[in-house]
Each structure stands twice: as structure tokens, then as C-alpha cells.
Amino acid sequence: MLQQLDLLHGQRSLALDSYRPPARFLARVELNFEVESHQALLFPLRRLTADLAAWLASRDRGVQRFLLWLEHRQGPATALTVGLLAPEREAALLFEFARGRLEQLQVVAPVLALRLESEELPVFVPERHGLFDERPAQAVGWEVLRERLRARLGEEAVLGLGIQADHRPERALVWRPERPPEGALPGPRPGWLLHEPRALDGQPRRILSGPERIESGWWDGGDQRRDYYRIEVTDGRQAWAFRHYGEETPWWIQGWFA
């Protein structure tokens, strides 16, 4: 009774718990008939991605991975994973990425419903542009172009050049599907590295820089002892070449400078 009287007189605050939206997005669209073609699934897919984009904007979040489930009358639902390398929340981009992966999927049975869900909701940081930055109407950033290529061509079609802890050139650079880590090579390197070193026919016209000695790999059976130089060949091109330690000839070309 005393608490009720205090509330009526305003001596105690009547605080209400604020609404907290769920940390997981889940939406489902049930179709009126069985669908067997990809084109007929695009309209409900556009609706689901639009709902996801509006929900992300209300929470000031982005999405980096979401699941699209295709429900059938019999058997388990078909799962389609849409993964992005950077958080996004624009409805048109989410629909385009999901459509690219859906068109590559082989539908095993007629679809009765679509379900979209996501639990990975990182903080969304919009791309920075200058106030007077002029960009053509059809121009797109590298992030968007990369995701379009991955959606159209597959996860392994677009790779980044990464650096791993190995001084041997043929093992220092690796192709990775994810974003490559920040790092720097120990010295000047050519933009074009050959898959395998190629013997130089004759002698270089002149030596521009070097040597840079690389001695590594004794622990894994691939011991290399090389002296690298930047050379100019007879036709004027600049190459990254080496000679084995203690040998005068021959020269081996590892790559070419632009």
C-alpha cells in the first residue's frame, strides 16, 4: 500500500523496461503453390532481403552471412549460405548477392516456402566519401564488384594475394579466398612472379641492384641458397633473377618488373 501511494504522489518512479529487438533475424514467406524455377523465387527473395535491410537499418547493423532455406513438401529443406567479405545492409546488394548464389543452386524438389535467417550482425561502417566527390552513376566500389563476381562465379573464383612467413618467393605469396592480412614483403618484388624459375638464355645486359641473399627451407627439405638481383636483359626488360650461392652460372629468372 505504501509503495502504491508513493507512485501516485510521484515520489517513486515507475520505470518500464525498454523494448529490445531480438539479436537474430528470422523471416519466412510461404508460397501459394509449388515452385520449380529460380525466376519464380526471385519475388519472395526480394521481399525477404528488403525486410532484412530494414531490420538492419533499425538496429544500425550490417550482415556478413545469412542462410536462405528452401522448404519442400517432403524431405529436409535445402540450405543456401550467402557469405560476404564485408558487412552490408543495402537491400539491392543483398538481393543481388543472394540471387547470384540461388541461380547456381540445383533445386532438388519443388519449393513451398522460403526462410531467411541470420545471427552474424556486425557493426556497419558506411564507406567514406568526400563531400564533393564526383562519381559516375554506374561506378561501383571494389567491395561491391568483388561480391558480385563471387556471387556469379563462385566462392573460389575471386582470390586475394596473401603473405605468409616464408622468405622463399615461391612460398611467400599465397592465394586466399578471404581478405589478405596486412603485411609487407622484405624487399622490392616484381609484380609478376613465375610459377617456376626459368633459366636465362645468356647473360644479363647489366645488374641494376643486388644481391639480396635468401637462405631458407633447411627444416622442411626445401633448402634454398640464392643471391637475387634486379637485372636488365638484352631486350630492355627488367627481371628479378638469382644465382645459386657459390655458383657463377646460370642465371634463373624468378619474375618480371613492370
Buried (B, 14 or more C-beta within 10 A) or exposed (E): EEEEEEEEEEEEEEEEEEEEEEEEBEBEBEBEEEBEEBEEBBEBBBBBBBBBBEBBBEBEBBBBBBBBBBBBEEEEBBEBEBBBBBBBBBBEBBBBBBBBBBEEBEBEBBBBBBBBBBEBBEEBEEEEEEEEEEEEEEEEEEBBEBBBEBBBEEEEEBBBEBBEEBBBBBBBBEEEBEEBEEEEEEEEBBEEBBEEBBEBEEEBEEEEEBBBEBEBBEEEEEEBBBBBBBBBBEEEEBBBBBBBEEEEEEBBBBBBBE
